[in-house]
Amino acid sequence: MKKAGLKVSEIAFGCMSLGLDHQVNSRLIHQAYEGGVNYFDTADIYQNGMNEITLGKAISAFRNEVIVATKVGNEPNPNGEGWRWNPSKEYILKAVDRSLKRLGVEQIDICQLHGGTIEDPFEDSVEAFELLKEQGKIKHYGLSSIRPNVIARFVEHTDIVSDMLQYSLLDRRPEEEVLNILAEAGVGVMVRGAIAKGKLLKNDLSNYLDYDSKSIDSLRDMVLLFSNEKRSVFDVMLQWVLANEKVTSVVLGIRTQAHLKDALSFHGAEQLSQEELAQLSNLLKPNKYENHKISN
């Protein structure tokens, strides 16, 4: 992550899927850390704050060796059901104080705005993050957004160090503009959805974004063709994403030992050739964003 000066593992641990058993979660997180994972991503709304608590408990023994990233901007409704979008300075400041307490840390490495629209009170939000940096409560701030116009505005006018966005063989919209914008600014790209909801891991050929079932079927056939006993379908999909030099890391949702095993075995897999990577890229026409364009 160039702008932040942080060395991030290619595979990051997405905590959202974790359950409520602290012992189970701690075991998974410790094993991930021992396996070379150093980036752990959570959010204040995951399990109504319990996700931050379980992560904080698990990393306490090696806090200074890992990067803790959380998210802010979604305010729980008074009745405890759901939440509403609130990127105001007042709310961000209060929410981050609560996150620090739940995580049990003195400073959050990267605090991400959890979404965002072009109509948001931009200056208000940025003032909050800058104040939090001055106070030492956060080291850096970033985004968790797929919207090109929002991303471009933050890159141009703020000191964000990262953006978490959706990118996969079936979602290549960031290639249109966003990846270039982020890379040129030295902003880290944290990819979620790299396995496209498992569409190519199972026999689910329903439409995905603007790809029809026939197109997905043809891509699935090629991914299967390139997989073998030394390289799973899962490995093929991740290798394709990480082959893009603009991508910093893939954030994988991990809940079970099987998920962790897949994540940690990735580096031992047989690598795709440049020709195989090119064939995967050229099979389908890359899709593009229809909304939230930079030029709108």
N, C-alpha and C positions, 0 to 999 in steps of 0.2 A: 504494500500500500504506500506508494511513492510519496504522496503529499503529507501523510502522517508520519512517515519514517518508521513504519511498522512492518515487520516481516510476518506475514500471515500464512498459515498452513493452507495448502491447496484444498484440503477438505476441512470444512468448518462444521461445528456441531450446532444444529438447530434444535433448540430446547422446547419448542412449542408442543411437540408431540409427547413429551414426558408425562408420566402419570403422577399420582400424588404420594407414591411410596418413596420417601427420601432415601432409604437404604438402596433400593433398586436403582434409583436415579444416580446416587453417588457412585455406585459401582460402575455404571456405564460411563459417567463423566471421567472418573479416574482412569479407566481403561483407555478411553479416547485420548486423554492427556499422555498417558504412557505410550500410546501408539503414535504420537507426534502431532496430535491436534492441539492447536493453541488458541483457537478463536471460538468463543461460545456466545451464541446469539439468543436473546430472549426479548420479552416485552412486558410492560407493566400490566397489560390486560390478559395475558395468558393465565388461565385458571385463576382469574381475579387476584393476581399478585403472587400466588403460590409458586408459580414457575420461577420467579426471581428468588424467592426464598430458598427453593430447593437447589438452584444453581449456586447461590451464595454459600450454602452449607457445604456443598460438594467441593468447591474450589478453595476453601479457606486455607488448606494446607499448602497450596501452591499459587496463591493469589497473584503474586508478582511475576509469575512465569506465563500467565495467560492474558488474553485480551477479552475483556467483558464488554459486550455490546447489548444495549437494551433500546427500547423504543418508547415514545411518548406522543401524546396528542389525542388519544381517545379517552374521553372522560366517562367513567361508569355512570349509568343512570341512577337516580336516587333510590329506585325500587330494587336495585341490584341485578336487573335483567338488561343485558345489552349495554351499549354505550353510545355516546354522541361525539362528533368531531369537535374538538376544541383546541386550536393551535394558538390560543392567546398567551401572552407573556405571563400573565398571572397564573394561569393553569399549569403551564410548563414548569415554572419555578416550583410550585407546590408538588407537582407530580414527581419531579426528579428527586426532591427531598424524600419522598416516600419510597422511591426506588432504591436510593442509597441505603435506607434503613432496612428494607427487605433483603437486599443483596448482602448487607453487612460489610460494605466496602466504604472507603473514604473518598474514592474517586471512580467514576465510570469512565472507561477508556473511550468508548464511542457511544454517544446518545443520538439516536436517529429519530427524525420526525416521521411518525408512523402513517405516512400517506401524504395528503396535501393536494390542494387545488389552486388554480391560478387566481381564484377569488379570495384566497386566504389573506389575513392581515400580515403580509410578508414581513414588514419591518418589525412588527411586534414580536413575531416568532424569533427572528434573528437576534433581536435585542436580548431575548431570554437566554438563548444559547451562548451569546457572547458574555453575558453577565455570569452565567454558570462557569464558563471557562475562567474568567477573572477570579471567581471565588474558589477555584480549584475543585469544584464538585464534578466537573467533567473535563476530560483531557482534550477530546475532540468531539465534533458533532457531524452528523451525516443525514442521509435521507433513506427512506424505504419507499420508493416510488417508481412506477412505470411510466408516468406521464412526461412526455418529452418537454412540454412547455414549462412545467414545474422544475424539472431537472436542469434545464438550460438556465433558468433564472437563478437558481441556487449556485450553479457553477460559476456564473458570471459575477454575482454580487456577494458571495459569502465565502467562508473558508471551510466548506464541507470537505471531508476527507474520503467519504465513501457513499455509495448508493447501492441499496439492495433492490434488484429487479429480477423479473422473470425472463429466462432465456433457455432455450432448448432446441433440439432438432425440429420441434413442432411449434416453436415460438421464436422466430428470428427477427421480430420487430425491432429490437434494439440495434440491429445492424444498420438500419436505415440512417440514423443520425446519432442516437444516444451514446453508443459505445465510443464513437470517435470523439464526441464532446467530452466525455468523462476521461478518456485516455489522454487527450491533449492537455487537460488540466491536472493530470496526475492524481485523479480521484479514483479510489479503488472501486472495483465492480464486484459486488458480492451477489452471486447468482443463486436464486431460489427457483424451484420448479424445474430443475435440470432434467428430471426424468418424466416431465410432462404428465404428472398424475398417473404414471405407470402405464400409459397408453401403449407403449411398445414392449412392455414387460409381460403383458398378458394379452389374451385374445379379445381385446376390446377395440373394435374398429368403428365406434361411433364418431361422429364429426368432432373436430377439435379446432377451436377458433375458426379460421376460414378454410381448413383442410377437410375434404370429404373423406368418407370411409375408404374409397378406392385409393386415394393418395396415401393415406395412413397405412393401408395394407401393403402398398409397394415399398414404403420406407421400412416397415416392420420386416419385410422379407430381406431387405438389404442388411439391416442390423443383425438379423439372425444369421445371415450368410457370413458376416464378419466376426461373429462370436464363435468361440470354441472352448475346449476344456481349460485353456489358459487365459481366456478372456470372455467374461460373461456379457450378456446383453446390457446389463447395468454398467459394466466397465466401458463398453463401446459408447454409450450415451454420455458418460462423464468425460471420457477422453476427447470426444468431439467438442464439448463445451470448453474444456480447459486448453484445447489446442489453439483457441483464440487468445492471442497474447494480450488482448485488452481485458481479459477476465482475470481477476485476482484470486478468487476462491469460489468453491461451490458449497453452499450451506445445505446440509442434508438433515432432514428431520429424523432424529434417532429416538426410538422408544424401546427397542428390544435388542437382545444380544445378536439376533440375526441381522438387524439393521446395522449394528456396529461392526459386525464381521464383514459385511459388504463394503462398508466405508473404509475400514482399515486394510482390506485386502486389495483395494484399488491400485495402490502403488506397486504391487507385485504382479500385476496383470501384464500380459504381452501387449506391447504398444501397437496402435494402428499405424500403418504406413501413411506417407503423405498422399499416395494414390488413393488409399481407402478413405482417408479424410475428405479428399476432393470429391470422390464419388458420392459420399453421404451428403456433402454440401450441394452438389449439383443436381441431385435427383428431383427435388421439389423446388418450385420458385419460392424464394423467401417472402414471408408475409410482411405487411407493413401496418403501422398504426393508422387507424381510421379517425381517431379522436385525439384531442389535446395536442394538436400539431404545434410545432414551434412557430410556424408562420401564420397561424390563425389570427 
